[in-house]
Amino acid sequence: MVDLKIYEKINEEIKFTEEETVELLKLSEKEILVLILSELKKITANTEK
């Protein structure tokens, strides 16, 4: 069963300032995918502890 509290915590952590949003919009699709995979790796490592 999935612990929904993990997703709530992740959702709270994903907040961007206007400047960060503008910078994210400038990224290519490949760069965005790399960022997503990097964050997923961190989340997985944190939940396995």
C-alpha positions as CSV (number, residue, x, y, z in Angstrom):
1,M,0.0,0.0,0.0
2,V,1.3,3.5,-0.9
3,D,1.9,5.9,2.0
4,L,0.0,9.1,0.8
5,K,1.9,11.2,3.4
6,I,5.1,10.8,1.3
7,Y,3.3,12.3,-1.7
8,E,1.9,15.1,0.4
9,K,5.4,15.9,1.7
10,I,6.8,15.9,-1.9
11,N,4.0,18.1,-3.1
12,E,4.7,20.6,-0.3
13,E,8.4,20.7,-1.3
14,I,7.7,21.4,-4.9
15,K,7.1,25.1,-4.9
16,F,8.9,27.5,-7.2
17,T,9.4,31.2,-7.1
18,E,8.6,33.2,-10.2
19,E,12.3,33.4,-11.1
20,E,12.7,29.6,-10.8
21,T,9.6,29.1,-12.9
22,V,11.0,31.4,-15.7
23,E,14.4,29.5,-15.6
24,L,12.6,26.1,-15.8
25,L,10.6,27.3,-18.8
26,K,13.9,28.0,-20.6
27,L,15.1,24.4,-20.2
28,S,14.9,21.8,-23.0
29,E,12.9,18.7,-22.7
30,K,16.0,16.6,-22.1
31,E,17.2,18.9,-19.3
32,I,13.8,18.7,-17.7
33,L,13.8,14.9,-17.9
34,V,17.2,14.8,-16.2
35,L,16.0,17.1,-13.4
36,I,12.9,14.9,-12.9
37,L,15.0,11.7,-12.8
38,S,17.5,13.3,-10.4
39,E,14.7,14.3,-8.0
40,L,13.1,10.8,-8.2
41,K,16.4,9.3,-7.4
42,K,16.7,11.5,-4.3
43,I,13.1,10.7,-3.2
44,T,13.7,7.0,-3.6
45,A,16.9,7.1,-1.6
46,N,15.1,9.1,1.2
47,T,12.1,6.7,1.3
48,E,14.3,3.7,1.5
49,K,16.0,4.9,4.7
